[in-house]
Amino acid sequence: MTGSGEDWLSDGLDIAGADCGLWVSGVNYIAGWRDAREAADRLNRALLGVGFELSQVRAVASTDESGRGVVRVAGRLDAVDRLAVLLEAATSGKGGAA
């Protein structure tokens, strides 16, 4: 999904815990980020499929301090609220999350 959304250039390798220390030597952050990127791209395609613009809400690939892939959802409040309503409607009557 590179190139989609207004901030896609800043959607590079990001470490969720970067503010608490340096990268650890020997930790494969790239592999974790690559896995997270695939999941984020899949979620971004789903968001586009239900009518969101990636400049409104998007999945962002990252890693944690141990190199595990992490996907965060970032967006404008109105778009995140709309996403929450869609998810609530999808789970209503089904006993909660999958």
Secondary structure, 3 states (H helix, E strand, C coil): CCCCCCCHHHCCCCECCHHHCCCCCCCCHHHHHHHHHHHHHHHHHHHHHCCCCCCCEEEEEEECCCCCEEEEEEECHHHHHHHHHHHHHHHCCCCCCC
